[in-house]
Amino acid sequence: MTYKAEIPYGAYWSTPFAKWQGSLSALNSVEFAAHVTKAELAARNIDPAAFDYGVLGMTVPQKHSFYGLPWLMGLVGAGHVGGPTLSQACATGVRSLMAATQEIEAEAATAALVITADRTSNGPHIYYPNPRGPGGTGAAEDWVMENFNCDPLGRHSMLQTAENVATKHQVTTAEQHDVVLRRCDQYSAATADDHAFHRRYMTLPFEVPAPNYRKTAATMTGDEGVTLSTAEGLAKLRPVMEGGSVTFGGQTYPADGSAALIVTTPDKAAELTRDPGIRIRVHGFGLARTELAYMPEATIPAAKRALDQAGMKIADMDAVNSHNPFAVNDIVFARETGIDPMSMNNYGCSLIWGHPQGPTGLRSIIELIEELALRGGGFGLFEGCAAGDTAMATVIEVSDR
């Protein structure tokens, strides 16, 4: 199917991502996203009054984030706008895009601002009081690190899900490292010519504000903390888990950042676009859940459902991007769908630029749009797994208007 909603060309952006405990680690992610959004809207001459709906996607609580989307829109200067705050782990980007698309489809809104923001750094340490507990003691958790390391259903880590899938599909460490090296080369293509590809949607150099937003605390020239692996370096690594296959080089890392895009009616898209000759439409969404502790496999049925809704096949896709917390993800997805794993993620992916959860998928969708635009148009698929052995996917088309 083809949804009514369109994404105006150029009406999207992402900050550079910063590795865990890096330059963005002291910033409240909601306040930071609002700060970035105000600047990006001004750069595009878009009045916040143009919006009548908003979606905030975030997965790590911040101070005052109980107020979520309404707070953020007030900070942006769109205090008349309401909407949900959504959390679906690393599928939050697709879920947020879907929520805005459905609102336009239902004719309940004409212009939606979709903002995703997360800070895995300095994550909250939460105490749950229980006066009736032993000695009156409640329960506590480290929101980020404990949930990375323990799915409460199976008591397993996310790494274990990758190892389970690697064992089932007989994926070797050498195969994973081959994909890592390819992903490093693809990311290097995006940073070539002074980050020419990234500059298509990212403001660089990027001024990092101080927590009070009254001065600039640092300047980022691009993503911070990226390690480009070498064959020699990878060869020295051993699997993280005893008897496993996944090394530190074959998995992503926690990060901080924000990404956003605008979803509108066709008429509004024509008003807000940076290039009236380019049209961006959404054709399908897919959600799936796979067997307990086999998270990377969920992307396969999710992608099939998105393609089925679009009435298309994987062979019809001109570009495929993924959220790949593990190199295993891309290898197994490619085997099961018949595509070349080395042709995915041509300008980068979360395996290389990090994993801030909420913004992760949305940045990859933005890069998918720009890759299709560089190709002169076509269809693209984004898919990515998420905690709880789930995944979401979407099919995007870039064409002449």
C-alpha positions as a printed Julia matrix, in Angstrom:
401×3 Matrix{Float64}:
  0.0     0.0    0.0
  0.97    3.64  -0.18
  0.26    5.84   2.81
 -0.94    9.41   2.32
  1.86   10.72   4.49
  5.03   12.09   2.96
  8.4    13.11   4.37
  9.46   16.48   2.88
 12.9    16.13   1.36
 15.53   17.55   3.71
 13.05   17.95   6.58
 15.06   15.64   8.82
 18.29   15.74  10.76
 20.5    13.92  13.22
 23.16   15.03  15.63
 26.48   13.26  15.49
 26.42   10.35  17.91
 28.8    10.34  20.86
 30.13    7.19  22.46
 29.04    6.37  26.0
 30.26    8.97  28.54
 31.39   11.29  25.74
 30.58   14.9   24.83
 26.79   14.52  25.13
 26.76   12.65  28.42
 25.81   15.61  30.65
 22.81   16.8   28.63
 19.19   15.99  29.45
 18.11   14.24  26.25
 14.71   16.0   26.03
 16.19   19.45  26.53
 19.02   18.64  24.14
 16.61   17.39  21.45
 14.57   20.59  21.8
 17.72   22.71  21.5
 18.75   20.9   18.32
 15.24   20.97  16.86
 14.88   24.72  17.29
 18.13   25.29  15.42
 17.32   22.82  12.64
 13.82   24.23  12.08
 15.25   27.76  11.93
 17.86   26.61   9.4
 15.02   25.35   7.19
 12.79   28.39   7.76
 10.1    26.16   9.26
  7.82   27.83  11.8
  6.96   25.6   14.8
  3.39   26.85  14.36
  3.19   24.61  11.26
  2.85   21.46  13.4
 -0.35   20.01  14.77
  1.04   16.71  16.08
  4.23   15.42  17.6
  5.86   12.15  18.62
  8.74   11.76  21.04
 10.6     8.47  20.98
 12.9     7.77  23.91
 13.84    4.76  26.0
 15.99    6.04  28.87
 14.21    8.2   31.48
 15.52   11.69  32.12
 14.59   14.22  34.76
 11.08   15.56  33.96
 10.63   13.14  31.04
  7.28   12.2   32.6
  6.05   15.25  30.64
  7.61   13.9   27.45
  6.35   15.2   24.13
  4.31   18.14  25.5
  7.36   19.41  27.38
  9.59   19.04  24.33
  7.16   20.83  22.0
  6.83   23.66  24.49
 10.6    24.06  24.52
 10.64   24.06  20.71
  8.06   26.85  20.57
  5.11   24.68  19.6
  3.24   24.75  22.88
 -0.06   24.15  21.09
  1.01   20.64  20.0
  0.33   17.37  21.81
  1.17   13.75  21.13
  2.61   10.58  22.61
  5.95    9.65  24.07
  6.84    6.19  22.75
  9.34    3.57  23.84
 10.07    0.33  22.0
 13.77   -0.13  22.66
 15.74    0.06  19.4
 12.55   -0.17  17.31
 11.48    3.2   18.71
 12.47    5.07  15.54
 10.23    3.0   13.27
  7.43    2.98  15.85
  7.55    6.78  16.08
  7.51    7.15  12.3
  4.56    4.76  12.12
  2.62    6.7   14.76
  3.0     9.93  12.8
  2.16    8.22   9.51
 -1.02    6.74  10.97
 -2.08   10.14  12.33
 -1.75   11.67   8.87
 -3.51    8.66   7.32
 -6.43    9.09   9.71
 -6.63   12.79   8.75
 -6.2    13.66  12.42
 -3.15   15.82  11.67
 -1.48   17.54   8.73
  2.1    18.03   9.95
  3.86   15.88  12.56
  7.24   16.43  14.13
  8.9    13.13  15.04
 11.81   13.46  17.47
 13.87   10.63  18.93
 16.35   11.23  21.72
 18.3     9.1   24.15
 21.28    9.29  26.45
 22.63    5.94  27.53
 25.4     7.73  29.42
 24.78    8.39  33.1
 21.58    6.36  32.94
 19.29    6.46  35.95
 19.79    4.22  38.94
 16.26    3.46  40.07
 15.03    2.39  43.48
 11.58    0.84  43.83
 10.43    1.2   47.46
  8.84   -1.78  49.17
  8.22   -1.26  52.89
  7.03   -4.88  53.12
 10.22   -6.26  51.64
 12.88   -8.03  53.74
 14.04   -5.45  56.23
 11.88   -2.88  54.46
 14.25   -2.93  51.5
 12.98   -2.33  47.97
 14.38   -3.31  44.57
 16.89   -1.34  42.5
 18.27   -1.4   38.98
 20.7     0.38  36.71
 18.28    1.2   33.88
 20.79    0.94  31.01
 23.42   -1.6   31.94
 21.25   -4.11  33.8
 18.69   -4.23  31.0
 21.39   -4.76  28.38
 22.58   -7.72  30.4
 19.36   -9.37  31.57
 16.1   -10.09  29.76
 13.73  -10.77  32.68
 11.93  -13.51  30.74
 14.96  -15.69  30.2
 17.59  -14.05  32.42
 19.92  -13.86  29.41
 21.91  -10.95  27.96
 21.48   -9.42  24.52
 24.88  -10.86  23.63
 23.51  -14.32  24.36
 20.77  -13.79  21.75
 23.44  -13.12  19.14
 25.37  -16.21  20.17
 22.21  -18.32  20.0
 21.52  -17.15  16.45
 25.15  -17.54  15.41
 25.15  -21.13  16.68
 21.84  -21.97  15.01
 22.98  -20.6   11.65
 26.62  -21.65  12.03
 27.99  -18.11  11.66
 31.71  -17.98  12.34
 33.8   -15.24  13.9
 35.66  -14.83  10.6
 32.38  -14.18   8.74
 31.4   -11.6   11.33
 34.74   -9.85  11.03
 34.46   -9.73   7.23
 31.16   -7.87   7.62
 32.69   -5.52  10.21
 35.49   -4.57   7.82
 32.95   -3.91   5.06
 30.87   -1.74   7.41
 33.99    0.25   8.32
 34.69    0.9    4.64
 31.07    1.99   4.1
 31.23    4.38   7.03
 34.47    5.8    5.64
 32.6     6.57   2.41
 30.17    8.69   4.43
 33.0    10.64   6.08
 34.95   11.15   2.84
 35.35   14.68   1.45
 34.94   16.28   4.87
 31.85   14.24   5.79
 30.06   15.09   2.52
 27.37   12.42   3.0
 26.76   13.25   6.64
 26.44   16.94   5.81
 23.4    16.13   3.69
 21.41   15.77   6.93
 23.77   16.66   9.8
 25.03   20.07  10.93
 28.85   19.9   11.09
 30.86   20.99  12.9
 28.38   20.48  15.72
 28.45   22.78  18.72
 27.72   20.92  21.95
 25.92   23.18  24.41
 26.69   23.38  28.1
 23.91   21.92  30.31
 22.54   25.44  30.88
 22.47   26.06  27.1
 24.14   29.45  27.53
 27.44   28.63  25.89
 29.2    26.04  23.77
 30.97   23.39  25.81
 32.65   21.5   22.97
 32.67   21.08  19.2
 32.22   17.75  17.45
 33.57   17.35  13.93
 31.55   14.17  13.43
 30.53   11.06  15.34
 32.61   10.72  18.48
 34.19    7.48  19.63
 34.03    5.53  16.37
 36.66    2.81  16.06
 37.42    1.68  12.52
 38.61   -1.89  12.81
 41.44   -3.45  10.84
 41.86   -7.07   9.85
 44.95   -7.28  12.04
 43.17   -5.79  15.04
 40.13   -8.01  14.7
 42.31  -11.09  14.4
 43.64  -10.44  17.91
 40.18  -10.42  19.49
 38.66  -13.4   21.21
 34.94  -14.06  21.72
 33.46  -12.21  24.68
 31.6   -15.28  25.91
 33.41  -18.53  26.59
 32.82  -20.86  23.66
 31.1   -18.12  21.66
 31.83  -16.37  18.36
 31.01  -12.68  18.92
 33.98  -10.44  19.73
 33.94   -6.84  20.9
 34.66   -5.91  17.28
 31.54   -7.68  16.09
 29.07   -5.71  18.2
 28.0    -2.11  18.67
 28.31    0.08  21.76
 26.05    2.42  23.79
 25.92    6.04  22.59
 24.06    9.35  22.93
 22.3    11.5   20.34
 19.11   12.73  18.73
 17.43   12.38  15.32
 14.2    13.79  13.91
 12.06   14.05  10.8
  8.82   15.66   9.67
  5.81   13.73   8.36
  3.06   15.63   6.56
  0.27   15.57   4.02
  1.37   15.86   0.37
  0.34   19.52   0.25
  2.36   20.35   3.35
  5.32   18.35   2.05
  5.41   20.55  -1.03
  5.6    23.59   1.25
  8.33   22.27   3.56
 10.61   20.43   1.14
 14.12   21.56   0.28
 13.71   20.18  -3.25
 10.22   20.27  -4.81
 11.31   17.73  -7.41
 11.79   14.93  -4.83
  8.96   12.97  -3.22
  9.38   10.63  -0.23
  6.6     8.2    0.64
  6.09    5.36   3.08
  4.73    2.08   1.71
  4.76   -0.39   4.56
  5.54   -1.25   8.15
  6.21   -4.59   9.79
  6.43   -5.78  13.39
  7.51   -9.25  14.47
  8.62  -11.2   17.5
 10.71  -14.32  17.35
 11.63  -17.14  19.73
 12.83  -16.2   23.22
 16.54  -15.32  23.23
 16.87  -15.21  19.41
 16.53  -11.45  18.94
 18.51  -11.01  15.67
 16.13  -13.38  13.85
 13.12  -11.1   14.43
 14.2    -8.78  11.62
 13.41  -11.42   9.0
  9.64  -11.72   9.58
  9.39   -7.98  10.35
 10.9    -7.15   6.97
  8.63   -9.65   5.24
  5.56   -8.02   6.78
  6.68   -4.55   5.73
  7.36   -5.79   2.21
  4.03   -7.61   2.07
  2.19   -4.48   3.14
  4.03   -2.57   0.41
  3.2    -5.31  -2.12
  6.88   -5.8   -2.89
  9.73   -8.3   -2.65
 13.21   -7.95  -1.23
 14.53   -8.05  -4.82
 12.61   -4.82  -5.51
 14.67   -2.93  -2.95
 17.37   -0.63  -4.28
 18.9    -0.17  -0.84
 18.68   -1.94   2.52
 19.73   -0.49   5.87
 19.69   -2.21   9.22
 20.09   -1.63  12.9
 22.76   -4.22  13.51
 23.84   -4.41  17.14
 25.76   -7.49  16.04
 27.38   -8.37  12.71
 25.45  -11.64  13.08
 22.24   -9.7   12.35
 23.24   -8.78   8.81
 24.7   -12.18   7.98
 21.61  -14.14   8.99
 19.2   -11.6    7.46
 21.06  -11.78   4.16
 21.16  -15.59   4.16
 17.43  -15.85   4.83
 16.38  -13.21   2.28
 18.91  -13.93  -0.44
 20.54  -10.5   -0.58
 24.25   -9.73  -0.46
 25.23   -8.73   3.1
 28.03   -6.58   1.71
 25.53   -4.42  -0.2
 23.59   -3.38   2.93
 24.26   -0.16   4.88
 26.25    1.54   2.14
 26.93    4.7    4.14
 27.1     3.42   7.69
 25.12    1.72  10.42
 24.75    1.39  14.16
 27.4    -1.33  14.3
 29.91    1.45  13.61
 28.4     4.74  14.78
 26.84    3.43  17.95
 23.6     2.63  19.68
 21.67    5.42  21.44
 18.51    3.27  21.18
 15.65    5.67  20.36
 17.44    7.65  17.59
 19.29    4.64  16.18
 16.72    3.5   13.63
 15.58    6.99  12.66
 19.1     8.04  11.72
 19.43    4.93   9.57
 16.11    5.72   7.85
 17.38    9.23   7.12
 20.55    7.77   5.62
 18.41    5.38   3.56
 16.48    8.34   2.14
 19.69   10.15   1.23
 21.19    7.08  -0.4
 18.07    6.66  -2.54
 18.18   10.35  -3.44
 21.8     9.98  -4.57
 20.75    7.03  -6.7
 18.11    9.14  -8.4
 15.28    7.44  -6.54
 14.06    3.95  -5.76
 12.75    1.8   -2.93
 14.51    1.11   0.33
 14.01   -1.16   3.32
 15.05   -0.48   6.89
 14.91   -3.26   9.48
 16.18   -3.53  13.01
 15.8    -5.73  16.06
 14.89   -4.62  19.56
 14.86   -5.9   23.13
 12.36   -8.65  23.82
 13.18  -10.55  20.62
 11.2    -8.09  18.53
 11.89   -6.08  15.38
 10.31   -3.47  13.16
 10.81   -2.6    9.5
  9.62   -0.03   6.99
  9.64    0.43   3.21
 10.44    3.93   1.87
 10.25    5.27  -1.69
 12.14    8.26  -3.07
 10.88    9.42  -6.46
 10.32   12.42  -8.71
  7.32   14.48  -7.71
